[in-house]
Amino acid sequence: MTAEKVPGWIKQVLMPELSEIKGELKAINTRIDSTNEKIDSLRNETKSETEGLRNEIRSEIARLEDKINSLRNETKSEFTGLHYRLDSLEKRIPVLEKITALEHKIADLEKRLAAAET
């Protein structure tokens, strides 16, 4: 039904209401558009912050990996040094055992000599 065919009393009652509803719908659409823009802005901020955090985490992981590798190398170096020290001690043990055996033999010989002299 077109506006020309609508009776005058209905026009007077409904047209202001329809115009008011039309204005409210435009206002609602404007608010929706504004809200969508805010959502898009927040989405972009969130993406940017997420990417920044992702980069920070990657950087921290790389730093920690470097530190772990450094500590691993230090530990290997320390173990190598300990290995050489242990080898050195192991080589000295037989010598110390021989010296101890010789000291016992000397002490035994000294006792025999002391007993023979008396």
Secondary structure, 3 states (H helix, E strand, C coil): CCHHHCCHHHHHHHHHHHHHHHHHHHHHHHHHHHHHHHHHHHHHHHHHHHHHHHHHHHHHHHHHHHHHHHHHHHHHHHHHHHHHHHHHHHHHHHHHHHHHHHHHHHHHHHHHHHHHHC
